[in-house]
Amino acid sequence: MELAEVFLWVYIICFSTSMVTNVSEFEWVQSRLLKQCWN
């Protein structure tokens, strides 16, 4: 449950950042985050 909360917060932060930055950059951060979580 804690891991899901952390992931949710990081997702919200990344989503907020994507508002001002490029969408492709957000996708890169998201894919890297997913790789870190699964590896």
TIBA-571925 format. One line per 2 residues: number of its first residue (from 1); their letters; for each residue x, y, z of N, C-alpha, C, O. Coordinates in nm, 4 decimals. Example, Ala and Ser with C-alpha at 12.3 -4.5 7.8 and 13.67 -1.06 7.14 Angstrom:
<drenses>
1 = as = 1.3190/-0.5690/0.7800/1.2300/-0.4500/0.7800/1.3200/-0.3300/0.7800/1.4236/-0.3319/0.8465 | 1.2850/-0.2250/0.7080/1.3670/-0.1060/0.7140/1.2900/0.0030/0.7870/1.3409/0.1138/0.8039
</drenses>
This chain:
<drenses>
1 = me = 0.0831/-0.1199/0.0000/0.0000/0.0000/0.0000/0.0872/0.1259/0.0000/0.0566/0.2238/-0.0681 | 0.1959/0.1220/0.0770/0.2854/0.2387/0.0812/0.3501/0.2629/-0.0547/0.3654/0.3773/-0.0975
3 = la = 0.3881/0.1537/-0.1227/0.4509/0.1660/-0.2543/0.3555/0.2322/-0.3528/0.3969/0.3134/-0.4356 | 0.2289/0.1975/-0.3435/0.1286/0.2568/-0.4331/0.1141/0.4065/-0.4049/0.0981/0.4864/-0.4972
5 = ev = 0.1198/0.4436/-0.2765/0.1087/0.5852/-0.2409/0.2255/0.6646/-0.2970/0.2066/0.7729/-0.3524 | 0.3465/0.6110/-0.2826/0.4660/0.6779/-0.3344/0.4562/0.6924/-0.4855/0.4861/0.7984/-0.5404
7 = fl = 0.4139/0.5850/-0.5527/0.4004/0.5879/-0.6980/0.2973/0.6916/-0.7401/0.3157/0.7621/-0.8393 | 0.1882/0.7004/-0.6635/0.0828/0.7975/-0.6939/0.1342/0.9400/-0.6824/0.1073/1.0238/-0.7685
9 = wv = 0.2092/0.9676/-0.5745/0.2643/1.1020/-0.5543/0.3629/1.1387/-0.6647/0.3606/1.2502/-0.7168 | 0.4506/1.0426/-0.7001/0.5481/1.0676/-0.8062/0.4762/1.0924/-0.9380/0.5164/1.1783/-1.0165
11 = yi = 0.3695/1.0162/-0.9617/0.2924/1.0328/-1.0853/0.2295/1.1720/-1.0905/0.2302/1.2373/-1.1948 | 0.1752/1.2168/-0.9775/0.1136/1.3505/-0.9699/0.2180/1.4587/-0.9955/0.1930/1.5549/-1.0682
13 = ic = 0.3359/1.4414/-0.9344/0.4436/1.5399/-0.9522/0.4870/1.5434/-1.0989/0.5048/1.6504/-1.1571 | 0.5034/1.4257/-1.1571/0.5444/1.4182/-1.2976/0.4371/1.4776/-1.3884/0.4682/1.5447/-1.4868
15 = fs = 0.3114/1.4526/-1.3550/0.2012/1.5054/-1.4354/0.1989/1.6578/-1.4279/0.1766/1.7253/-1.5285 | 0.2220/1.7117/-1.3076/0.2255/1.8567/-1.2897/0.3420/1.9167/-1.3679/0.3303/2.0241/-1.4269
17 = ts = 0.4548/1.8453/-1.3672/0.5720/1.8922/-1.4402/0.5460/1.8893/-1.5905/0.5929/1.9764/-1.6639 | 0.4711/1.7890/-1.6361/0.4443/1.7754/-1.7793/0.3601/1.8908/-1.8319/0.3571/1.9164/-1.9523
19 = mv = 0.2919/1.9602/-1.7417/0.2094/2.0741/-1.7819/0.2965/2.1858/-1.8389/0.2555/2.2572/-1.9304 | 0.4180/2.2002/-1.7835/0.5053/2.3088/-1.8265/0.6182/2.2604/-1.9168/0.6802/2.3402/-1.9871
21 = tn = 0.6451/2.1299/-1.9149/0.7515/2.0770/-1.9995/0.6932/2.0004/-2.1173/0.5719/1.9980/-2.1382 | 0.7824/1.9378/-2.1941/0.7387/1.8648/-2.3117/0.6717/1.7337/-2.2737/0.7076/1.6728/-2.1730
23 = vs = 0.5756/1.6899/-2.3526/0.5050/1.5653/-2.3239/0.5990/1.4464/-2.3422/0.5928/1.3497/-2.2664 | 0.6851/1.4539/-2.4421/0.7787/1.3443/-2.4679/0.8731/1.3259/-2.3485/0.9111/1.2137/-2.3150
25 = ef = 0.9099/1.4366/-2.2855/0.9965/1.4300/-2.1685/0.9239/1.3605/-2.0535/0.9833/1.2815/-1.9800 | 0.7958/1.3906/-2.0389/0.7143/1.3276/-1.9352/0.7057/1.1773/-1.9595/0.7149/1.0980/-1.8658
27 = ew = 0.6881/1.1386/-2.0852/0.6805/0.9965/-2.1198/0.8124/0.9274/-2.0890/0.8136/0.8128/-2.0442 | 0.9244/0.9971/-2.1130/1.0555/0.9392/-2.0853/1.0725/0.9166/-1.9358/1.1213/0.8117/-1.8937
29 = vq = 1.0322/1.0150/-1.8552/1.0411/1.0027/-1.7091/0.9517/0.8895/-1.6604/0.9901/0.8119/-1.5729 | 0.8326/0.8809/-1.7178/0.7377/0.7776/-1.6763/0.7915/0.6388/-1.7096/0.7834/0.5477/-1.6271
31 = sr = 0.8460/0.6221/-1.8294/0.8993/0.4919/-1.8690/1.0192/0.4542/-1.7831/1.0351/0.3376/-1.7466 | 1.1029/0.5506/-1.7507/1.2192/0.5235/-1.6662/1.1742/0.4860/-1.5246/1.2325/0.3983/-1.4610
33 = ll = 1.0690/0.5545/-1.4762/1.0156/0.5253/-1.3437/0.9604/0.3834/-1.3389/0.9826/0.3107/-1.2421 | 0.8885/0.3445/-1.4435/0.8324/0.2093/-1.4494/0.9434/0.1052/-1.4519/0.9321/0.0011/-1.3873
35 = kq = 1.0510/0.1325/-1.5262/1.1643/0.0396/-1.5328/1.2281/0.0228/-1.3942/1.2645/-0.0880/-1.3548 | 1.2410/0.1347/-1.3208/1.2992/0.1289/-1.1863/1.2101/0.0479/-1.0932/1.2601/-0.0275/-1.0097
37 = cw = 1.0802/0.0627/-1.1064/0.9865/-0.0076/-1.0173/0.9888/-0.1580/-1.0436/0.9820/-0.2376/-0.9500 | 0.9982/-0.1969/-1.1706/0.9913/-0.3393/-1.2048/1.1268/-0.4079/-1.1963/1.1337/-0.5304/-1.1864
39 = n = 1.2363/-0.3289/-1.2001/1.3704/-0.3894/-1.1920/1.4245/-0.3923/-1.0519/1.5357/-0.4401/-1.0296
</drenses>
